[in-house]
Amino acid sequence: MAPILTARLDALTAHPRPDLVVDLGPVPFLDCSALGVLCRARRRIRERHGGLRLVSGDDRLRVVLGHTGLANAFSIHASLQDALRSPRNAALADGLARAAAPERESVSCGS
């Protein structure tokens, strides 16, 4: 699944200022391959001055990102409607502000 998702996200992030909302609500779990794909998309989007918002209605995503040191790397929204209401620049600023916040431990996500 990761190669298919990587190819799709690469296509969606190939142009200037991509604005993506990725709904992870239906995803039962994230493994290291999925985290790698999200980090790759985040890096490509940041290089092109775009925005990436993740959607997850429960705390599973936040817990996984917290355990991997990536909690501050993404803009996470509780619902698709919340993510769509959040402007790209606000999502980008939120992600940058949280990435600049001091952490106990830091893991790079290709920034």
HELIX and SHEET records of a PDB file:
HELIX    1   1 ALA A    2  LEU A   12  1                                  11    
HELIX    2   2 CYS A   32  GLU A   47  1                                  16    
HELIX    3   3 ARG A   60  THR A   68  1                                   9    
HELIX    4   4 LEU A   80  ARG A   85  1                                   6    
HELIX    5   5 ARG A   88  ALA A  100  1                                  13    
SHEET    1   A 3 ASP A  19  ASP A  23  0                                        
SHEET    2   A 3 GLY A  51  VAL A  55  1                                        
SHEET    3   A 3 SER A  75  HIS A  77  1                                        
END                                                                             
